[in-house]
Amino acid sequence: MATAHPARNIMVLYTGGTIGMQASANGLAPASGFEQRMREQLAGRADIPHWQFREMQPLIDSANMTPEYWQRLRAAVIEAVDAQGCDAVLILHGTDTLAYSAAAMSFQLLGLQAPVLFTGSMLPAGVADSDAWENLVGALLALAQGVAAGVQLYFHGELLEPNRTAKVRSFGRHPFVTLKRFGGAANVQPLPSELDYRQPKQTATVAVLPLVPGFGAALLQAALDSGAQGLILECFGSGTGPADNTDFLDALAQAQARGVVVLAITQCHEGGVELGVYEAGSRLRQAGVLSGGGMTREAAFGKLQLLLGAGLPMADIRRLIELDLCGELR
């Protein structure tokens, strides 16, 4: 990690989310005007560094987050740091997909020499027992004290790694946890120039399929026929699946032949994938499935978005999947 320096000029990017929502006829909805509310809340505080505010368009409930929006967010961060001279960025984001966005941006911003924090709240600012201001102020104070370059989450006084974090609760002040996942992969040195944050990226179509007992080839084939460029298989245990199903294995082999990247991760909260432990995992490897090691679903999705969208040769994509880029396989 790079040396942490106290932030003096922070860009706040507001994407919407619960933190600034207002009541509507159909329930809580994203609302404009949060900058003024924030200025009133922080008025007179000498411990908060200079900050400026940008309202992203459109403001969204984070359930509506997309890889296309991530590209707009990436561009906004680059503009703030490289063009406007900001030395830190705080992204206000809804909690439902916050872990996905933080993981994705950790890949999209590889090489950025500034800290980027994600935060949000479980209850809107201004309602009883809301966690909004404590998370927002806490994140600003953390940046003021100094946070290392790279992407992290800030929630309820904690800095959390983007590639190990998942939302596990839909209530309370502690919705996010750091999962105990298997690591040990070699780090990529040097980073391919195509992956640098300044290089343009495309969005990719990535499907996710959780395996269940009796899972057959038809659902797998449907996902492959959908035009997906990448497929994340959420496997059992250390990376096993229905290896006695020849149609399933044939579909996986066809995916590799068609240039679809198939990545295995574990459904378990702890541990990771080791495809050679069981025959049921070895046969997946023989069919062209790559090991996601200890990657979370969020990290795997973000990593495939980066690698498939960077214009790399397929051989490089398949090699880099199983190497550590920014802590996802550490």
N, C-alpha and C positions, 0 to 999 in steps of 0.2 A: 504494500500500500504506500502511496505517496505521503509525504509529510503533510500534516494538517496545518493550515494557516487560518487565523481568525478571519471571517468574512466581513467585509466592509461595504459591499454593494450587492444586495441580494435581489434577484428577480423572482417574483412570485407569479407562477402560472396557475391560473384557476380554471379547472376543467369542468367544474360542476360538482356533483356528488352531494351526499347528505349534509356536509358541513355548511353549505350555503343554501340549502333547500328551503322553500316556503310552501305553506299549505295551499292546495288547489282543490278544485271540485272532485278530482280523481285521486287525491292523496298528495303526498309530498312530491315536489317537482323541482328541478334545477331552476335557480333564479339569478338574475343579474343584480348588480348593485352591491356585491360583497366587498369591493374595495373600500367603499365609504364606511361600511360597518367595521371593517378591519382597522381603518384609520381612527375611528372613534374609540375602539377598544384599546389601541396601543398608544393613544395620545399621552404625551408627557413621560413616556418610558425612555430613560436615557440608556438603558442596557440593551435596547434593540438597535441593530445597525440600520443604516440607510437601506430602504427597500423601495422597489417599484413594482408595479402590478400590471399584469396583462391578462385579460379575460379571453380565453380560447373560444373559438367558434366552431361548431355550436357548443353551448354548455350541455352536458349530458348527465343522465344517470349512468353510473359506470357499468350497469348491465348492458348498455349500448356501446361499450368500447369496442374498437376494431383495430386491426393492424394498420389500416389506412390512417386512422387517428394517431397512432403511434408515430407515423412518419411526420405528421404535422407537429406533434410534440417534440420530436427529435429536432426538426428545423427551428422551432421556437427556442429550444435550449441552446443550439449552436449560435443563433442570432444574438441571444442574450450574452453569451460568454465571449464569442469571437468578434462580434460587431459592436456590442454596446458596453463591453468592458466589465460586465458583472463577474464577480469572483465566486458566486454560489447561486444555485437555483433551488427554490422550494416549489414543489408541485402539489397542489391541493386536488384531491382525487377521491372519488367514492370508494368505499371499502370492498365492495363485492368483487371487483376485478383489480384492486390495487396491487396485489401480489403478482398478478400476470403482467401488469404494466411495468412495475419496478423491475421484474426479471427481464422483460423484453428490452427496456431501455438500458439495462446494464450491458446488453450486447450491442444495441444500436449506438451507444456512446463510448465504445472502446477507444481508449486513448485520450479522452477528454481530461484535461488537467484542472478540473474544478469539481467540487462536491455537488451532488444532486440528491436532495431528500424528497421522498414522497410522504405525505401525511394526509389525514382526513379525520372523520369522526363517525361515531355510531349514532349520534343524535345531532340534530341541527343546532347551530349556534343560536343561543338565546332561549332555548327551551330548558325546562328544569332538569338538573343533573346532566347537562350536556358535557361531553368531553371535547367539544370543538376548540375552545380557546386554550385549554391546557395543552392540547396537541400542537396547535399552531404556534403558540408562544414558545413552547418547549423546543420545537424544531428550529425556530429563529434563534433562540439562545444557544442551542447546540452549534449552529453554524457560526454564531458570534464567537464561541469559544474555540472553534476549529474542528472541522471534520475532514478526513482524508478525501482526496479526489476519488470519484466514482459514485455509483448509485447505491443508496441505502433507504430503508424505511425508517421512519420515526413514529413510534406510537407508545403513548403512556410512559414516557421517560426512557424508552429503550431504542437503541439503534439496532436494526435487524438486517441481516444479509439478504439481498434480494433473491439470491438463487438457492436459499434454504428455507424460505418463509412461505407459509400458506395460511389462508383464513380458515380457521377450524370452528369458529363460533359465530352465530348470527346475533349475539346479544352481549352486553357487558363491555367493560373497558379493555379487555384483553382478547380481541378476536383473532390475533395473529400469534403463531408460534414458530419457532425455528425447529424444523424437522431434523432428526438424527439420521443422516443418510450416509451411505458408504462413499468413500473418497479414494484418493490415491493415484489418480491419473496424472500423467506427465503434463506440464504446462507448455503451451505453445510459445516458442521463442525462436525467431522474432515473429511478431504478429503479421500475417499477410496484409499487404497494403490495401487490398480490397475491403478489409474489415474495419479500417480506420473510420472513425466517426464522421470525418469530412467527406468520405466517398458516398455517392448516391446509392440508395438501396431501393429495391422493389419489394412489394408485398408478395407473399406466397400463400398458397392454399394448403393448409395443414389440417388433417383430420385426426381425431382422437377416438380410439375404440377401447373401452374396458372389456376384458375377457370375463366371461361368466361360465359356469358349468354348462356344457352342451353348446357352447358357441360354435357355429358352423361357418362354412366357407361363404355362404350367400351374403351375409352382412359385410364380411371382409371384401368380397368382390364388388359389392355396391359402393363401398368407400373408395376403392381403387378406380372404379368406373366413373366416379364423380368428377374426375379431373384433379384430384389431390396430387400435389407434388411431394408431399411428405405425409407420413402416417405414424402416429404414436400409438403403440400397442401397450395398454396397461396390463401387464402380465401378472400371473400369480407369483408369490414368493420371490425367489431369486432369479426369476425370468423364465417361467415355464408356461406352456400353452398346450392345446390339444394336438400333441405331436403324433398321435395315432390316426389323425384325420388327414388322409393323403390329399383330399381336395383343398383343405386349408393350407397345407404346405406347398402345394402346387400354385395356389394363388399368391403366396408370398414370393415364390421363385419368379413368377410372372411379373410381380411388382418390380423386382430388381432388374429384370430384363427390360422393363419399360422406363427405367430411370426414376422410379418412385423410391424415395428414401424411407425405409421402415425402421423405426427406432423402438426398442423395448425398454420400458421403465417398470418399476414395481408398483403394485397397488398398496403395498405396506407403507405405514408411516415411517418406519425405521428400516435401515439397511439399504439394499440396492440390488441391481441386476448383476449376476455372474452366470453367463449363459453356458459355461462349461461344467457346472456342478452336476446337473441332472441331464439324462438323455433327452428329456422333454424340453430342455433349454438348448442343448447342443443341436438338435434338429432345426430349431429356429435359426440358429447361427448358420447352419449349412444351407438354409433357404435364403440367406442374404440379409437376415435381420441384424441390425447393429445394436450394440449394448449401450444403454443410457446410464450405466453405472448407478450412482446414487442421485441422478437428477430428479428433481420434482417435476410434476406435470407442467407447472408454470415455467420452469427453467427450460425444459425440453421444447416447449412450444416457442418460447422466445428465441432459443438457439437455432431451431429450424427456420424460423422467420429470417434470421440474419443470414445464415449460410445459403439458403435457397434464393435469397433476394440479393446476394452480393455479386452474382455473375461468375461464380467460381466453377471450375471444371468439376464434374461429378466425382472424380477420384479424390480431389481435394476435400470436397464436402464430406465424403464417407470417412476420410482420414480424420478430419477435424472434429467430427461428431464425437469421437471417443477420446479426445484430448481436452484438457481444461483451458478455457479462454479467460474466464474471470471469476473463478471460484465455484462454478457449478459442479465440478468433479473433484474439487480439492478434498 
